[in-house]
Amino acid sequence: MNRPPSKHQLAVMIWLAVFPTLTVLNLALGPWLAHLGPVLRTFVLATIAVPIVMYGLMPRLHQLRARLLARRALARRA
């Protein structure tokens, strides 16, 4: 059974999910959100980005981490 990620691993995983998501959303929605103030624009982007990251990307990153750890364990046994 895999252990939960360390704080450092989790920080990298979150960054890998959040940065590209916010970049794509900013590029896609920037023209429509340009008239909003920075706080409201951030609120809209966060409201869209958080579910994408939490329900879409983080589970996949956890699966990828588990596969990498399993592959590393197999390589150590060989």
Short mmCIF file of the C-alpha atoms (twelve columns), coordinates in Angstrom:
data_MODEL
# 
_entry.id   MODEL 
# 
loop_
_atom_site.group_PDB 
_atom_site.id 
_atom_site.type_symbol 
_atom_site.label_atom_id 
_atom_site.label_alt_id 
_atom_site.label_comp_id 
_atom_site.label_asym_id 
_atom_site.label_seq_id 
_atom_site.Cartn_x 
_atom_site.Cartn_y 
_atom_site.Cartn_z 
_atom_site.pdbx_PDB_model_num 
ATOM 1  C CA . MET A 1  0.000   0.000  0.000   1 
ATOM 2  C CA . ASN A 2  1.286   3.438  -0.918  1 
ATOM 3  C CA . ARG A 3  1.963   6.027  1.711   1 
ATOM 4  C CA . PRO A 4  0.429   9.479  1.301   1 
ATOM 5  C CA . PRO A 5  2.629   12.014 -0.446  1 
ATOM 6  C CA . SER A 6  5.033   14.061 1.638   1 
ATOM 7  C CA . LYS A 7  4.376   17.787 2.001   1 
ATOM 8  C CA . HIS A 8  6.975   18.454 -0.689  1 
ATOM 9  C CA . GLN A 9  5.509   15.927 -3.117  1 
ATOM 10 C CA . LEU A 10 2.019   17.283 -2.526  1 
ATOM 11 C CA . ALA A 11 3.220   20.852 -3.081  1 
ATOM 12 C CA . VAL A 12 4.733   19.853 -6.443  1 
ATOM 13 C CA . MET A 13 1.590   17.963 -7.423  1 
ATOM 14 C CA . ILE A 14 -0.622  20.938 -6.555  1 
ATOM 15 C CA . TRP A 15 1.638   23.311 -8.471  1 
ATOM 16 C CA . LEU A 16 1.589   20.975 -11.493 1 
ATOM 17 C CA . ALA A 17 -2.216  21.056 -11.421 1 
ATOM 18 C CA . VAL A 18 -2.874  24.697 -10.503 1 
ATOM 19 C CA . PHE A 19 -0.395  26.608 -12.670 1 
ATOM 20 C CA . PRO A 20 -1.410  25.161 -16.064 1 
ATOM 21 C CA . THR A 21 -5.096  25.297 -15.137 1 
ATOM 22 C CA . LEU A 22 -4.940  28.979 -14.221 1 
ATOM 23 C CA . THR A 23 -2.831  29.750 -17.278 1 
ATOM 24 C CA . VAL A 24 -5.326  28.113 -19.638 1 
ATOM 25 C CA . LEU A 25 -8.283  29.747 -17.907 1 
ATOM 26 C CA . ASN A 26 -6.624  33.165 -18.044 1 
ATOM 27 C CA . LEU A 27 -5.903  32.761 -21.744 1 
ATOM 28 C CA . ALA A 28 -9.382  31.441 -22.523 1 
ATOM 29 C CA . LEU A 29 -11.443 33.740 -20.312 1 
ATOM 30 C CA . GLY A 30 -9.199  36.793 -20.109 1 
ATOM 31 C CA . PRO A 31 -11.108 38.870 -22.676 1 
ATOM 32 C CA . TRP A 32 -14.455 38.184 -20.940 1 
ATOM 33 C CA . LEU A 33 -13.074 38.902 -17.480 1 
ATOM 34 C CA . ALA A 34 -10.991 41.960 -18.388 1 
ATOM 35 C CA . HIS A 35 -13.671 44.404 -17.245 1 
ATOM 36 C CA . LEU A 36 -13.835 42.876 -13.759 1 
ATOM 37 C CA . GLY A 37 -11.730 44.068 -10.868 1 
ATOM 38 C CA . PRO A 38 -8.849  41.865 -9.736  1 
ATOM 39 C CA . VAL A 39 -10.681 40.416 -6.711  1 
ATOM 40 C CA . LEU A 40 -13.804 39.470 -8.669  1 
ATOM 41 C CA . ARG A 41 -11.696 38.127 -11.570 1 
ATOM 42 C CA . THR A 42 -9.688  35.993 -9.123  1 
ATOM 43 C CA . PHE A 43 -12.922 34.770 -7.516  1 
ATOM 44 C CA . VAL A 44 -14.328 33.674 -10.890 1 
ATOM 45 C CA . LEU A 45 -11.087 31.954 -11.912 1 
ATOM 46 C CA . ALA A 46 -10.745 30.186 -8.548  1 
ATOM 47 C CA . THR A 47 -14.384 29.073 -8.663  1 
ATOM 48 C CA . ILE A 48 -13.721 27.401 -12.016 1 
ATOM 49 C CA . ALA A 49 -10.171 26.184 -11.310 1 
ATOM 50 C CA . VAL A 50 -10.652 24.525 -7.909  1 
ATOM 51 C CA . PRO A 51 -13.124 21.832 -9.074  1 
ATOM 52 C CA . ILE A 52 -10.998 21.152 -12.170 1 
ATOM 53 C CA . VAL A 53 -7.915  20.692 -10.010 1 
ATOM 54 C CA . MET A 54 -9.522  18.769 -7.140  1 
ATOM 55 C CA . TYR A 55 -11.821 16.445 -9.091  1 
ATOM 56 C CA . GLY A 56 -10.030 16.227 -12.421 1 
ATOM 57 C CA . LEU A 57 -6.293  16.677 -12.089 1 
ATOM 58 C CA . MET A 58 -5.302  15.724 -8.544  1 
ATOM 59 C CA . PRO A 59 -6.735  12.191 -8.730  1 
ATOM 60 C CA . ARG A 60 -4.768  11.625 -11.936 1 
ATOM 61 C CA . LEU A 61 -1.593  12.986 -10.367 1 
ATOM 62 C CA . HIS A 62 -2.072  10.680 -7.369  1 
ATOM 63 C CA . GLN A 63 -2.488  7.729  -9.765  1 
ATOM 64 C CA . LEU A 64 0.638   8.761  -11.654 1 
ATOM 65 C CA . ARG A 65 2.591   9.033  -8.401  1 
ATOM 66 C CA . ALA A 66 1.398   5.563  -7.354  1 
ATOM 67 C CA . ARG A 67 2.487   4.093  -10.707 1 
ATOM 68 C CA . LEU A 68 5.895   5.754  -10.462 1 
ATOM 69 C CA . LEU A 69 6.395   4.449  -6.920  1 
ATOM 70 C CA . ALA A 70 5.334   0.934  -7.950  1 
ATOM 71 C CA . ARG A 71 7.705   1.012  -10.915 1 
ATOM 72 C CA . ARG A 72 10.529  2.210  -8.646  1 
ATOM 73 C CA . ALA A 73 9.791   -0.610 -6.162  1 
ATOM 74 C CA . LEU A 74 9.903   -3.186 -8.949  1 
ATOM 75 C CA . ALA A 75 13.215  -1.807 -10.185 1 
ATOM 76 C CA . ARG A 76 14.695  -2.074 -6.678  1 
ATOM 77 C CA . ARG A 77 13.643  -5.718 -6.390  1 
ATOM 78 C CA . ALA A 78 15.203  -6.631 -9.724  1 
# 
